[in-house]
């Protein structure tokens, strides 16, 4: 069986879809699974077992609905899928799915796109996003896995006394304010001799630098923000047993690599988008505001109070406790 999957467009969503890809490859061990992935996050697929080929979609080269159609048509001319899954909810992704010529096309009926798909099911918004993706196995006649997990192959050697720190997020409401980040890291530095590794994308470098500039001490702190491509970042994440992070794509990356993820849950709803592997996570929420979780990108207070209200000691204890657990 030839199977094609249109993967999600955001880093965190892509990582959360790895449980679906893994479950599908286990259900069809003799199948050929290929994927369509957006340029810029396509390197993640290199760490995902079970995929025979990735088709990298570049919106600049294939703009608009016509571009989506042409890209799908191009794939269909080279690879004849018997079955295709469309994981994103966008209309353009369904257009691409239709253009491949796959006789069976499965996805959620969002944005009036049902006519482009052959099988749809109603989305259960109460489920975690990982489980929402897994539900799409049902219309194809596949069983859901008994123990689903997000998974990326960890190719790195562990550095047992290392803590990753991500204070960044695409959304303002999920980004850790500079003054709060400084307060947490200063206390963490006082309570552990572990190497602290700051991470971030090139555009997040100014935010990370502002935090570093305010610290009491930068002893044994490695600043890797803006210094890695995505593959190098994944390899770096694989070296650490623990990560302190905001709700973000890197949070999901770390969790999928087996890193214990201490996640600061403010605006995000952990029921839908928490790090999925529960045995490798600690979720922290202040719960002091009636608006939590708002699931908004911009906080009504300007500075996200849900993050500011979190107790520094509670966060630091969670990180150091997790580190001790995985040190040996």
C-alpha positions in Angstrom: 0.0 0.0 0.0 1.3 3.5 -0.9 0.4 6.0 1.7 0.9 9.8 1.6 0.5 12.1 4.5 0.2 15.9 4.4 1.8 16.9 7.7 1.0 20.0 9.8 2.6 23.4 9.1 3.7 24.4 12.6 6.7 22.9 14.4 4.7 21.9 17.5 1.9 20.4 15.5 4.3 18.5 13.3 5.9 17.0 16.3 2.5 16.1 17.7 1.7 14.3 14.5 4.6 11.9 14.9 2.4 9.6 17.0 0.1 9.3 14.0 2.9 8.5 11.6 4.4 5.9 13.9 1.0 4.3 14.5 0.4 4.1 10.8 3.8 2.6 10.0 3.1 -0.1 12.6 -0.3 -0.8 11.2 1.0 -1.2 7.7 4.6 -2.6 8.1 4.8 -3.4 4.4 3.4 -0.1 3.3 5.4 2.7 1.7 4.8 5.9 3.6 5.7 9.3 2.1 5.0 12.7 3.6 4.5 16.3 2.5 6.1 18.8 4.9 6.6 22.6 4.9 10.0 24.0 4.1 11.7 25.2 7.2 10.5 22.4 9.5 11.2 19.6 7.1 14.4 18.5 9.0 12.2 17.1 11.8 11.1 14.3 9.4 14.7 13.1 9.2 14.4 11.9 12.8 11.0 10.2 12.2 11.3 6.4 11.5 9.0 4.8 9.0 9.0 7.5 6.3 10.5 6.5 3.0 10.5 10.0 1.4 9.6 13.6 2.3 8.3 16.1 -0.3 9.2 19.6 0.9 6.6 22.2 0.1 7.8 25.8 -0.4 5.0 28.3 -0.6 7.3 30.8 -2.3 7.8 28.4 -5.2 4.1 27.2 -5.2 2.0 30.2 -4.1 -1.7 30.2 -3.5 -4.3 27.5 -4.3 -2.9 27.1 -7.8 0.5 26.4 -6.3 -1.0 23.8 -3.8 -2.8 22.1 -6.7 0.4 22.0 -8.9 2.5 20.6 -6.1 0.0 17.9 -5.3 -0.2 17.1 -9.0 3.5 16.9 -9.3 3.7 14.3 -6.5 0.8 12.3 -8.0 2.7 12.1 -11.3 5.7 10.5 -9.5 4.1 8.6 -6.6 0.6 6.9 -6.8 -0.9 6.9 -3.3 -3.6 4.4 -2.6 -4.5 6.4 0.5 -3.8 9.9 1.7 -4.3 11.6 5.0 -4.6 15.4 5.3 -3.7 16.4 8.8 -3.9 20.3 8.5 -7.3 21.9 8.5 -6.6 24.4 5.8 -8.5 24.5 2.5 -5.2 24.7 0.5 -3.9 21.5 2.1 -7.1 19.7 1.0 -6.7 21.1 -2.5 -3.2 19.6 -2.6 -4.6 16.3 -1.3 -7.2 16.2 -4.1 -4.6 17.0 -6.7 -2.4 14.0 -5.9 -5.1 11.7 -7.3 -5.3 9.5 -4.3 -8.6 7.5 -4.5 -9.0 7.6 -0.7 -8.5 11.0 1.0 -9.1 11.4 4.7 -9.2 14.5 6.9 -11.4 16.8 9.0 -14.2 18.7 7.2 -13.0 22.2 8.1 -13.2 25.3 5.9 -16.0 23.8 3.6 -13.4 21.4 2.1 -15.4 18.1 2.4 -15.9 17.8 -1.3 -12.1 17.6 -1.7 -11.9 14.6 0.6 -13.5 11.2 0.3 -13.8 10.4 4.0 -14.2 12.8 6.9 -15.0 12.6 10.6 -16.1 15.2 13.1 -13.3 16.6 15.2 -13.5 16.1 19.0 -12.2 19.4 20.3 -11.9 18.0 23.8 -9.1 15.6 22.8 -5.4 16.4 22.9 -4.2 17.4 19.4 -2.1 14.1 19.2 -5.3 12.1 19.8 -7.2 14.3 17.2 -4.6 13.2 14.6 -4.9 9.6 15.7 -8.6 9.6 15.2 -8.1 9.9 11.5 -6.9 6.3 11.5 -10.5 5.2 12.1 -12.0 6.0 8.7 -9.2 4.0 7.1 -10.0 1.0 9.2 -6.9 1.1 11.3 -6.9 0.5 15.1 -5.7 3.2 17.4 -2.5 2.4 19.3 -2.9 1.2 22.9 0.0 3.3 24.1 0.4 6.3 21.7 3.5 8.5 22.1 5.2 11.3 20.2 8.6 10.1 19.1 11.7 11.4 17.4 14.9 9.4 17.2 17.5 10.7 19.7 20.9 10.4 18.1 22.8 12.4 20.8 24.9 11.4 23.8 23.4 12.6 27.1 25.2 15.2 29.2 23.7 14.3 32.5 24.3 17.6 34.3 22.7 19.9 31.7 19.5 21.8 31.6 18.0 23.4 28.5 16.1 26.7 28.9 13.6 28.1 26.4 12.0 31.4 27.4 10.6 32.0 23.9 7.4 31.4 22.1 5.8 32.5 18.8 2.9 34.0 20.8 3.5 37.0 23.0 1.1 35.6 25.7 3.2 32.4 26.0 6.7 34.1 26.0 8.3 34.4 29.4 8.7 38.1 30.3 12.3 39.1 30.7 12.0 40.0 34.4 10.3 36.7 35.2 12.9 34.7 33.3 15.7 36.5 35.1 14.2 35.8 38.5 13.7 32.1 37.7 17.2 31.5 36.2 18.9 33.4 39.1 17.2 31.1 41.6 18.0 28.1 39.5 21.6 29.1 39.3 21.7 29.3 43.1 20.3 25.8 43.4 22.2 23.7 40.9 25.7 23.5 39.5 24.3 22.1 36.2 25.2 23.7 32.9 22.3 25.9 31.7 21.9 26.1 27.9 19.8 28.9 26.5 18.1 28.2 23.2 16.2 30.2 20.6 15.8 31.0 17.0 17.7 33.8 15.3 14.7 36.2 15.7 14.5 35.3 19.4 18.2 36.2 20.1 17.3 39.8 21.4 14.9 38.4 23.9 17.4 35.8 25.2 20.1 38.4 25.4 17.9 40.7 27.4 17.5 37.9 29.9 21.2 37.1 30.0 22.1 40.7 30.5 20.0 40.9 33.6 21.3 37.8 35.4 23.4 38.1 38.6 25.8 35.6 37.1 26.4 34.0 33.7 28.6 31.3 35.2 28.2 28.0 33.4 25.5 29.3 31.1 25.9 28.5 27.4 24.0 30.7 25.0 23.0 28.7 21.9 20.2 31.0 20.7 20.5 31.8 17.0 23.5 29.5 16.6 21.8 26.3 15.3 19.7 25.2 12.4 16.8 22.9 13.2 18.8 19.6 12.9 21.5 21.0 15.1 18.9 22.1 17.6 17.3 18.7 17.7 20.7 17.1 18.3 21.4 19.7 21.0 18.1 18.9 22.7 18.9 15.2 22.7 21.9 15.8 24.9 20.0 17.1 28.0 17.9 15.1 30.4 15.7 18.1 31.4 14.2 21.2 29.7 12.5 24.2 31.3 10.3 25.8 28.6 7.3 27.9 27.7 4.5 26.5 25.5 6.2 26.3 22.1 7.4 24.1 19.3 10.7 23.4 21.1 8.7 22.1 24.1 7.2 19.4 21.9 10.5 18.6 20.3 12.2 18.0 23.6 9.4 15.8 24.9 9.4 13.7 21.7 13.2 13.2 22.2 12.7 11.8 25.7 13.8 15.0 27.5 11.9 15.6 30.7 9.9 18.7 29.9 9.0 21.2 32.7 6.3 23.2 30.9 5.0 26.6 32.0 1.3 26.5 31.1 -0.3 29.9 31.0 -2.4 31.0 28.0 -2.1 27.5 26.5 -4.6 24.7 27.3 -2.8 21.7 28.5 -5.7 19.4 27.7 -5.1 20.1 24.0 -1.4 21.0 23.6 0.6 19.9 26.6 3.8 17.8 26.0 2.1 14.5 25.2 4.5 12.0 26.8 3.2 12.2 30.4 6.0 10.1 31.9 8.5 12.8 30.8 6.8 16.0 31.7 5.9 18.3 34.6 3.2 20.9 34.0 3.1 24.1 36.0 0.2 26.5 36.2 -0.6 29.3 38.6 -4.3 29.0 38.2 -4.9 32.3 39.9 -6.7 34.1 37.1 -10.3 33.4 35.8 -9.1 33.8 32.2 -6.7 30.8 32.4 -6.3 29.3 29.9 -7.3 32.0 27.4 -5.7 30.2 24.4 -4.9 33.7 23.0 -1.7 34.9 21.4 -1.8 38.3 23.1 -2.6 38.8 26.8 -5.3 41.2 27.8 -3.0 42.5 30.5 -0.1 43.2 28.1 2.4 41.3 30.2 1.1 37.7 30.7 0.0 37.6 34.4 -0.5 33.9 34.3 3.2 33.4 33.8 4.2 36.2 36.2 2.1 34.7 39.0 4.0 31.4 38.9 6.2 30.7 42.0 9.9 30.7 41.1 10.6 28.1 43.8 8.0 25.7 42.5 9.5 25.9 39.0 13.1 25.5 40.2 12.2 22.6 42.5 10.5 20.9 39.5 13.6 21.3 37.3 16.2 20.3 39.9 14.0 17.4 41.0 13.7 16.1 37.5 17.5 16.5 36.9 18.3 14.4 40.0 15.9 11.7 38.7 17.8 11.4 35.4 21.3 12.1 36.5 22.4 8.6 37.1 
